[in-house]
Amino acid sequence: MTQGRKPKPTALKLVAGTDRADRRNVNEPKARPAMPAPPAFLSAEAQAEWVVVCEQLYQLGVLSRIDRAALGAYCQAFGRWEQAENALAKMALRDNVTHGMMIKTTNGNAVQNPLLGTANKAMADMMRYAAEFGL
């Protein structure tokens, strides 16, 4: 088994401007461009992101029905990131010292707000999924 970069689809290379005819995989499987339906479980924030990203990826010719799960995962991670960031922003308005970055436990100890971990994890997931679509 070989290691290294995973192959990038030709459509993404064309969009990025890195396509070279001498390196093109002539046997690359091609999925028919299509706009998949969003998964029913997406949050409202994720559904809004789906509409924006799905349309643009479709216009670029890099979206097909087989991308539904990966795009859903990206959008759900985006939705969680947005929800966590909005909650942190509300907490920041009430906290002039740490701006919501720290909270007090029941013992009175100051600890990092768990929402920071939630936001950071969702953002990392979102960026990992986004890379799959060349975003």
Steps between C-alpha positions, in 0.01 A plus 500: 500500500638839404489806720480862403234742393164363410404567140299813429217472247567668166199730549659644814834539321324694223333728755830557683694553178743215572389256229773365274409288199812285539395400854130449438352163596322389184331217693364727772140409588258780420182565693227691324468853647186524708363685799421250774214554742610609847479248785188556712692522829698815413460789743359829373852645481624194312207518256582863422863408432385207284307735272798735455772238452296246304407752232856622457656152493241393245579800279869406517411148386652330805181385673307178446246293691778288648628809685183526712643348820832688490328829422246431776784439745667827394175695537416345838850584629450855368164520681650382829787746465255785436281400796798479736642833381161670540467361855852621583419845361192524725707396802767756408243780525436411866867441594726806491799313644549183293236570233353152546830318454504383863220381726482415869434145613267416788812501722580855390800405286554679170524265201494543124145524368406161350341687209851592385582131460171443320562793265860399431412134434213595268726747318773237455245246372352759267840588353588131451174438311535825305836387367330199341308741277795727429359780714 
